Amino acid sequence: MLATLLEEHPLVLAECAVAERLRRMPGVELHPTLFNTPLIYGPEAAREAMISIYREYLDTARRAGLPLLLTAPTWRLDAARVADAGVPATINSDAVAFLTALRDELAEGGPPVAVGALVGPRSDCYRPDLAPDAAEAEAFHTPQVRELATTAADFLLAQTLPSVDEALGLARAVAAGGKPYLISFCTGTDGRVLDGNPLPEAMTRLDNELRDPPLGYFVNCTHPRFLLEAYPPGTLDRLAGIQANGSSRDVTALDGATATEADPVESWAASMAALHHRHGVTVLGGCCGTALAHLEALAGIAGESSSDPSIGWPGTPD
């Protein structure tokens, strides 16, 4: 399903923030290590708040007539964290079942909606110095990936990876599970993966070293402006998508912020449109600091002319 969406649709929406929006809601308490995932079980008010966010994104895609990628909240739900949290051992599978059921209920008759499952880094997504090497990463991530491969998820998304070495090992584990998959890097203000590797080189390395490379690559936890400034057209051909921060501040400076920070939605969406038109980035969505207004702005890109050179961040290269 995912391969078909990427091949047949010039623009695909991806969800904007979920956990970060829930974190700011009164009366909603996230788990200290598993974040919003346990809310699939309750309490009811918090569960309904999470459902309402997914419903907003589904409704936006339906109104725009655009495909949508949603992801089950399985980020960093490795075996050790699940065991330490005292939640059901089936929480990964339960989270996928929760979201696929919601998709089947709310998206019937509309544009296609693909449900993925997330895999996150072993350690801090902003600390490449803590990332495991490729062999360690493959061994660490394999148990969760194997479980997710047995679910009804349409694809796996390995997200917020600060290190190319960990991405390589995780990709080996995911590829062995047989599901279509995507690899998403955290990138900094210089457009590089946080371990210092230029993004084109990171994607090429994985493509060359993996027997079954991902369908494409994403970046997240960054602002589109940084990619536009760092890379001329023709250098990001394997970049399939971006889930961008709403703020153009350095991602490491935003970590742990007590309040949501975001640039004006209009300028953010203009940069996203420029990335879509200049680099052919198909999937557009949001990360920290984004909400419904950001997805609605992305939906409007479908009606813009790709030949309009004025779309983009002032001063970005053509």
matplotlib code that plots the C-alpha trace (Angstrom):
import matplotlib.pyplot as plt

x = [0.0, 2.7, 4.7, 1.5, 0.8, 4.4, 4.3, 0.8, 0.3, 2.4, 1.4, 0.7, -0.1, 1.4, 0.1, 1.3, 2.1, 0.1, 2.0, 3.2, -0.4, -1.6, 1.1, -0.2, -3.9, -5.2, -6.2, -4.0, -1.0, 1.6, 3.6, 7.1, 8.8, 6.0, 4.5, 1.0, 0.9, -0.8, -3.7, -5.0, -6.2, -7.6, -8.5, -11.4, -11.2, -7.5, -8.1, -10.9, -8.6, -6.1, -8.8, -10.0, -6.5, -6.4, -9.9, -8.9, -6.1, -8.3, -11.0, -8.5, -7.1, -10.7, -11.7, -8.6, -9.0, -5.4, -3.9, -2.7, -0.1, -0.8, 1.5, 0.6, 2.3, 4.9, 8.0, 10.7, 8.5, 11.4, 11.1, 13.0, 10.9, 7.7, 8.6, 9.8, 6.5, 4.3, 1.9, 0.6, 3.3, 1.2, 1.1, 2.9, 0.4, -2.5, -1.4, -1.4, -4.8, -6.1, -5.1, -6.0, -9.5, -9.9, -8.8, -11.2, -14.0, -13.4, -11.7, -14.1, -15.0, -12.3, -8.8, -6.4, -5.0, -1.9, -1.2, 2.4, 4.1, 7.0, 10.3, 12.6, 16.3, 17.6, 18.7, 18.2, 17.2, 19.2, 22.4, 24.2, 27.1, 24.8, 23.7, 24.7, 26.8, 25.1, 25.5, 24.2, 21.3, 20.2, 20.3, 18.5, 15.7, 15.0, 12.5, 10.2, 10.5, 9.6, 6.4, 5.4, 6.0, 3.2, 0.6, -1.7, 0.5, 1.0, 4.6, 7.2, 8.8, 12.1, 12.0, 14.1, 17.4, 20.4, 23.1, 23.6, 25.2, 22.1, 19.9, 21.9, 21.5, 17.8, 17.1, 18.7, 16.3, 13.3, 14.1, 14.3, 10.7, 9.4, 7.2, 7.7, 9.6, 11.0, 14.0, 13.8, 16.7, 16.9, 18.7, 20.1, 20.2, 23.0, 20.8, 23.1, 22.1, 22.9, 26.0, 27.5, 26.8, 25.4, 21.9, 22.5, 25.6, 23.6, 20.9, 23.4, 25.3, 22.2, 21.1, 24.5, 24.9, 21.4, 20.2, 16.6, 16.8, 13.8, 11.1, 12.5, 13.8, 12.3, 13.6, 11.9, 12.4, 13.8, 12.5, 12.3, 14.2, 17.4, 17.2, 16.4, 19.4, 21.8, 20.9, 20.4, 17.7, 18.8, 20.6, 17.7, 16.2, 15.7, 14.0, 10.4, 9.0, 9.4, 7.6, 8.9, 9.1, 6.9, 9.8, 13.0, 15.0, 17.8, 16.1, 18.6, 17.5, 13.9, 14.4, 12.6, 10.8, 7.9, 5.8, 5.1, 7.3, 6.3, 7.0, 4.0, 2.1, 2.1, 5.9, 6.3, 3.9, 5.7, 9.0, 7.3, 5.8, 9.3, 10.7, 7.9, 8.3, 12.1, 13.1, 10.1, 9.4, 6.1, 5.0, 4.5, 3.6, 4.5, 6.4, 6.9, 5.1, 2.6, -1.1, -4.3, -3.6, -0.3, -1.9, -4.6, -1.9, -0.2, -3.4, -3.6, -0.3, -2.1, -3.8, -0.7, 1.3, 4.6, 5.9, 5.5, 9.1, 7.8, 6.8, 9.4, 11.5, 13.0, 16.6, 16.6, 18.5, 16.7]
y = [0.0, 2.5, 1.9, 2.5, 5.8, 7.1, 6.1, 7.3, 10.4, 13.6, 14.7, 12.6, 14.1, 12.7, 13.3, 16.3, 16.1, 13.8, 13.2, 16.8, 18.1, 15.7, 16.8, 20.4, 19.4, 19.9, 16.6, 14.5, 12.8, 11.1, 8.1, 9.0, 6.5, 5.3, 8.8, 8.6, 4.9, 3.7, 6.0, 3.4, 1.6, 4.8, 6.7, 7.3, 11.1, 11.0, 8.2, 10.3, 13.3, 11.2, 9.9, 13.4, 14.4, 11.5, 12.3, 15.9, 14.7, 12.1, 14.7, 17.2, 14.6, 13.6, 17.2, 17.7, 14.4, 13.5, 10.2, 10.2, 8.4, 7.8, 6.0, 3.9, 5.2, 2.5, 4.8, 3.5, 0.7, -1.8, -4.9, -3.5, -0.3, -2.2, -4.6, -1.8, 0.1, -2.7, -2.4, -5.3, -7.1, -6.8, -3.0, -2.7, -4.9, -3.3, 0.1, -0.9, -2.6, 0.6, 2.8, 0.4, 0.0, 3.8, 4.2, 1.5, 3.2, 6.8, 6.7, 4.4, 5.7, 8.5, 8.8, 5.9, 6.0, 3.9, 3.0, 2.5, 1.5, 3.6, 2.4, 4.9, 5.2, 3.2, 6.4, 10.2, 11.2, 14.4, 12.6, 10.8, 10.2, 7.8, 5.8, 2.2, 0.9, -1.0, -4.4, -3.3, -1.5, -4.5, -6.8, -4.2, -3.4, -6.8, -8.0, -5.0, -5.1, -8.8, -8.1, -5.2, -7.3, -9.6, -6.8, -5.3, -2.2, -1.2, -0.2, 0.6, 4.0, 4.1, 7.7, 10.4, 8.6, 10.8, 8.4, 6.8, 3.7, 3.1, 3.7, 1.0, -1.6, -0.8, -0.9, -4.4, -5.5, -3.9, -5.3, -8.8, -8.4, -8.2, -5.0, -2.0, 0.6, 4.1, 5.5, 9.0, 11.0, 13.8, 16.6, 19.9, 23.5, 22.6, 20.0, 17.2, 14.2, 15.0, 12.8, 15.1, 13.1, 15.1, 13.8, 12.7, 10.7, 9.1, 7.9, 6.7, 4.7, 2.8, 2.2, 0.7, -1.4, -2.8, -5.8, -4.5, -0.7, 1.4, 2.6, 6.1, 8.3, 11.0, 13.7, 14.9, 17.2, 19.9, 22.9, 22.7, 25.9, 24.1, 21.6, 24.3, 26.2, 23.2, 21.3, 22.3, 20.5, 17.1, 16.2, 14.8, 12.4, 9.6, 12.0, 10.8, 12.8, 15.3, 15.7, 19.1, 21.0, 24.1, 26.2, 27.1, 27.0, 24.5, 21.2, 20.6, 24.0, 23.0, 19.8, 20.0, 23.3, 23.8, 25.6, 25.0, 27.1, 27.6, 30.0, 31.5, 28.7, 30.6, 30.8, 27.2, 26.0, 28.0, 26.3, 22.9, 23.8, 24.8, 21.5, 19.6, 21.5, 21.8, 18.4, 16.3, 15.5, 13.6, 13.2, 16.3, 16.3, 17.8, 17.1, 19.1, 22.4, 21.5, 20.9, 20.9, 24.3, 23.0, 20.0, 22.2, 24.5, 21.5, 20.3, 23.6, 22.9, 20.5, 23.4, 25.5, 25.6, 23.7, 26.2, 29.2, 30.2, 32.5, 29.5, 29.1, 30.7, 34.1, 33.6, 29.8, 28.5, 27.7]
z = [0.0, 0.9, -2.3, -4.3, -2.4, -3.0, -6.7, -7.7, -5.6, -6.0, -2.5, 0.6, 4.0, 7.2, 10.7, 12.7, 16.4, 18.6, 21.9, 22.1, 21.7, 24.3, 26.7, 26.7, 27.3, 30.8, 32.5, 30.2, 31.8, 29.6, 30.8, 31.9, 29.4, 27.1, 26.5, 25.0, 24.2, 27.4, 26.7, 24.2, 27.4, 29.1, 31.1, 28.9, 28.7, 27.7, 25.2, 23.6, 23.5, 21.5, 19.2, 18.5, 17.3, 14.9, 13.8, 13.0, 10.8, 9.0, 8.4, 7.0, 4.5, 3.5, 2.8, 0.8, -1.1, -0.2, 1.1, 4.7, 6.7, 10.4, 12.8, 15.8, 19.0, 19.3, 19.4, 21.7, 23.0, 23.2, 25.4, 28.3, 28.5, 28.2, 30.9, 33.3, 32.7, 34.0, 31.0, 29.0, 27.1, 24.0, 24.0, 20.7, 18.9, 20.8, 19.7, 16.0, 16.5, 18.1, 15.2, 12.4, 13.9, 14.1, 10.5, 9.4, 11.2, 10.2, 6.8, 5.0, 1.5, 1.6, 0.3, 1.2, 4.7, 5.5, 9.1, 10.1, 13.3, 14.8, 16.0, 17.8, 18.7, 21.7, 23.5, 23.2, 19.7, 20.1, 21.3, 18.5, 20.9, 22.8, 19.8, 19.4, 16.5, 13.7, 15.2, 18.6, 17.1, 15.0, 18.1, 20.3, 17.9, 16.6, 19.3, 18.8, 15.1, 15.0, 17.0, 14.8, 11.7, 12.8, 13.1, 10.5, 10.1, 6.5, 7.0, 9.7, 10.2, 12.1, 13.3, 15.1, 14.4, 15.2, 13.9, 10.6, 12.3, 14.4, 11.3, 9.4, 12.1, 12.7, 9.0, 8.9, 11.6, 10.0, 6.6, 8.0, 9.3, 5.7, 6.1, 3.8, 5.7, 5.9, 7.7, 9.2, 10.5, 13.0, 11.2, 12.5, 11.4, 8.9, 7.2, 8.3, 10.4, 14.0, 13.9, 11.3, 8.1, 5.2, 4.5, 0.8, 2.0, 4.8, 2.4, -0.1, 2.5, 3.6, 0.1, -0.7, 2.4, 2.8, 0.8, 1.1, 1.3, 2.6, 0.2, 1.0, 3.7, 5.9, 8.2, 11.3, 14.3, 12.0, 10.0, 6.2, 5.9, 6.9, 4.1, 1.5, 2.5, 2.6, -0.5, -4.2, -6.3, -7.4, -4.2, -2.2, -4.7, -2.1, 0.4, 0.4, 3.3, 6.1, 9.4, 10.3, 13.5, 13.7, 15.0, 13.1, 16.3, 16.7, 17.7, 20.6, 22.0, 21.9, 23.8, 27.1, 26.4, 28.7, 26.1, 22.4, 20.1, 16.5, 13.6, 11.8, 10.0, 6.7, 6.5, 7.7, 5.0, 2.3, 3.2, 3.1, -0.3, -1.6, -0.4, -2.1, -5.4, -5.6, -4.3, -5.1, -1.4, -1.6, 2.1, 4.2, 7.8, 11.2, 14.3, 17.5, 17.6, 14.9, 15.1, 13.0, 11.4, 10.0, 8.4, 6.9, 5.5, 3.9, 2.4, 0.6, -1.2, -3.6, -5.3, -5.8, -9.0, -8.9, -11.4, -9.1, -8.1, -5.4, -3.2, -0.6, 2.2, 1.2, 0.3, -0.3, -3.3, -6.5]

ax = plt.figure().add_subplot(projection="3d")
ax.plot(x, y, z, "-o")
ax.set_aspect("equal")
plt.show()
